Amino acid sequence: HVRLLDKYRLQQQEALGILGVNLVHTAFHALKSTSDIIDGLTEGIREGQVSVDFIRLTGPDVDHINNHLINLELVRRGLSEAILFGPDQKILNVSDELVQKNVLIQRGSFRPVTTTHVDALEKGIAQFKKDFPCEAKNSMVLFELTMHSLSHEDGQIHEKDFLDRVRALCSLGHHVLVSNFFLFYRLKRFLRAATQKPVVLIMGASHLDRLFDEKHYADLEGGVLEGLSKLLDETTKLYVYPHKTEQSCMTTKSFFPAPKYLKIYQHFIEQKQIVDISGCDETSEYIHSDQVHKMLEQKNPAWETCVPKPVASLIKKENLFQ
């Protein structure tokens, strides 16, 4: 499933013709590996000429190809902005699934997903019902993995680790989005192509400082102000979950950006476009994925109490994250 990005019809026709020839040639001569298939399909296609929404391969000649990994490769190469997995782990067309739906999205590394992530999601859903009572029914919850969060210290994406994360997240009954969007405002722009309904991004309070990091907006003439104005509006909100440790607890009320951005921050707070979804007394200490992963590596049985029960069962049954 592809989208033609050229401005003129004749250019689109040319791209479609090349894709058709490539598809036939690949089907007969280039099914050895994921890389061969994508190379074959895109031969002669210019960068930015097409966007591939997803690839789904079926049949005895492609049984050796993993559909999850070939779609991940699309995102890695920039041929697709994002791919979507259903709760049953099937590859879905993002545009079809999100059309005119409300979207609640939580970004993380999820290696593995923890009880804190689930609590943040549940509190986010509860807040959404208060903010948009008439919209709550037609909603989709997404866990988002970015290519940045999937990369290890060596800069590589380990295939088993990626598959383990998707399986663990899908076991909770929600969709999983894998995207190339490092910045939230670009994610919003992508989602707005499919829906004009409310969009909510759930984040931990410890990440608030990243919203005001100037280097993230270096390509925008208006800098931080332009980036935040592209992200937030009456139907696009940031839900902030407390970051609680033994020593402190951070919420929107205890976070302060650089003085020159304080008025901007206060504006979005006053407009209820950056919203606390819980107080410190209603949450436990924040459990990070890397803490749990370290327990798994050390074979510390305490990890089981830090992840949702369905995920704990799946990890033990399928030996995930090992």
N, C-alpha and C positions, 0 to 999 in steps of 0.2 A: 504494500500500500504506500504510494508515493504522492508527494505534492510537487507540482512544477512551479519553480520560483522565477523563471525568466519573465520579463515584463511584456514581451511581445508574443503573439500567438504563434508565429512561424518558428520562433526559437523554442517554444514549448513543444511544438510538433516535432522538431528535430530531436529534442531531448527524449521525447517519448519513443521515437523510432529507434534511437540508439539503445535505449533501455530494453525495448522488445527484442532486438537482435542479440543483445548481451544475455538476456534471459534464456533464449533458446540455446545459445552457444554454451552457457554455463551449465545448463541442465544436462548436456551431453558430454562436456569435456572438462568441467572444473568443479567437481563435487568432492574433491579429496579432503579439503579442510575448510574451516570457517573463513580463514584468510583468503583462500582461493576463490570461494564463492563471492565474497564481497568485492574482491579485485576484479573478478569477471563481470559482475553486474554493473560496476561503475567505470569500466574502461571507456575512455573517450568522453566522460561526463566532467564538465568543469566544476570547480569548487563553487558552491552557492547556487548551482543550477537546479538541483533537486533536493528535497528533504524526504527521507524514507521514514514513514510513520512506524512501520514494523515489518518484520519478515517472519513468516511461519512456514516451515518446511515439513512435509509429511511424505511418507512412502518408504519402501524398503531400501531404495538407493541412498537415502539420506538419514537412515536410522543412527548413523554414527555422529551426526551433527546435533549438538545441544541447542535448542531454540533460544534458551535463556542467554547463552554465551554469544550467539551470533547477533542477537539484538543488543547486548552490551557492547559488542564491537562497533555497532553502528553509532552509538553514543560516543564511544571513545574516539572514533575517527571524525566526529563532527557531522556525520551524515544524518543524524537524528538528534533533536534537542532533548528528547526524553522518551522513555519507554515505560509502559504500565503493565504490572502483573496483577491479575485478579486474585482473590483469596484462595482460589484453586491452583494458583501459580501459572495459569495460562496467560499468554501474551495478548493484550487487548489494544485496540485503537484508542488512544487518549481522547481524541476529539469526540468520538462516538460516546464514550463512557461519561465524559464530563459535561456534555451539552446541557446547558441551563440547569446545572446542579449547584447547590451550595457546596463549598469545599473547605474542609478543615484539614490542614496539613502540618505534620510535625517532622522536622528535619533532624537527623542525627547520624551517628556512625552505626548504632545498633549492633555492636559486636560483643555481646548480644544485646537484644532489647531487654531493659530492666523494669522492675516494678515502678521505678520513678517515672519512666517514660509512659507507662500505662496510666499512672495516677494523673500525670499532666494532661494526657489525652482525655481522660474522664472528666476532669475539672474544666477542660476547654469545651467539651461538648455541653456541659451544664451551663457554662457562661454563654455559649452560643444561643442556647434556648431562651435565655433571658434577653439577650440583645436583639435576636431576630425570631421572636415567637411564632410568626406566621410562616417562616421559612424552614423550620427545623426538620420537617419530615423528608424533604427532597434533598438529602445531604449525602456526601461521600467523604469518608475519612481516608487520608493518604499518609503513609509513612514515606518520607523522601530520603533516598540515598543519593548523594552527589558523587560525581567521579572523583572529586577531591577527597571525600571521606572514605572512598573505597581504596584509595592508593595507600600502599604501605611505605615504610621508610625508604625502601629502595626505589620508590616511584612506580612500582609495578602493581597491577591488580591481580591478586591470586584467585584463580577461578573457583576453587573449592570454598574459599572464604566468602566470596560473593554469593555463591549458591546457598551456603549455610545461612547467611543473613536473610536472604529472600525467603527461604523456607521457614525460618523462625518467625519472621514478621507475618507471613501469610497464615501461619497457624493460629494467629489471633483473630482471623476473620476479616482483615482489612486489606485494602489495595496497597501496592508498593510502587512508588514512582522512582525511577532511576534517571537522574537528569545531569545536564551539563551547566546548570545555573549556580554559580558561586554566590551571586548576589540575589537578594529577595526580590528586588524590583524587576529583575529580568524573569524570574519565575512567575511573578504576577502577570507580566505582559503575555507570557506563554499561556497561562490559564485563562486570561481574558479573551483569547481567541476562541475559546469554547463556551465560556459562560460569563454572563453579566450579573449573576447572583452573588450573594455575599461570599467572600473568601477570607479565611482566618488562618494566620500562621502562628503556631504555638512554639514558643522558645523559652529556654531557661534564662533567668535574670543575669546570669554570669556572662551571657553573650551580648548584653545591651551595648557594651562599649564598642563592639564591632560595627554597630549601626552608624557610629560617628567617627569611624576610622577614615581619614581623608584619602588614604591611598586606594581605597576601594572605589572611589568616585573620580579618579584622575582623568577618566575619559569623558566626563561630563563637564560642560562649561559652567554649570551652576553648582558643581561640587556636591557636598553633603546635602544641602537644602534641595537641590534638584532631585537627587537620588531618593530622599525620603518623600518628597512630594509626588514622585512617580509611584511610590509604593503604597502610601497610606491615603485613604479617603473614607467616605461615609460607609462604604460597603467592603472595605478592605482594612482589616485590623490586625494588630499584633497582640496576641495573648501571652502574657509573661508569667511564668511559673517560678516560685521562689527558689533560690539556690541556698539551701540550708546546710551548714556544717556544724561541728561541735562548737566553734567559736563565734559564728555570725550567721546572719540570714539576710540575703539581698532580695529586694523587691524593687518595683519602679520607684517607690518612695525613698529608698536608701541609695539609689544610683544617681550620680550626678556627672554629666558629660563635662567636657572642657567649658569654661565660662562663656566662650563666644557662641556655644551651641545650646546653652541652658534655656534661653527663651524659646528656641525652636522645639526643644524637648518638652517644655512645659505646655506649649501650644498643643502638641499631639496628645499629651495627657489630658488636658482640659477638654479636648474634642472627643475624648474617649476612643481614640484610635490606637493608643497604646494602653493596655488594660491589664491590671493584676487579676489573675484568676483564682488566687488563693492567698490566705495569710500565712504567716510563719507557723502559727499554732495549729494549723490544719494539715501540715505536711511533716513528713519525716526527713531525716538527713538525705541529701541528694546522693543517689547511687549512680556512678558513672559506668559506662560500658567497659572502659579499660580496667577498672577495679575488678569487675566480675571476670573479665578475660584472664587477668592475672591469677585469680583464684582457680580458674579452670586449669591453667598451666601448672599450677602448684598442687593440683588435685585436692584443694581445700573444699570439703563438702559444704561449707557455708554458702557457696555460690548458689545453691538451690533456693535459698530464701530470698535471693536478690533478683530473681527473674519470675515472670508469670508461670503458673503451674503448667499450662500447655507447652510452653517453651522448654521448661525443665524436663518434661517427659520426652520431648522430641530430641533434645540434646543428648539425653542418656540413651535413648533408643537408637538414634542414628549416628552417634559419636560426632556431633557437630563441634566446630571450632577447635578441633584437635590437630 
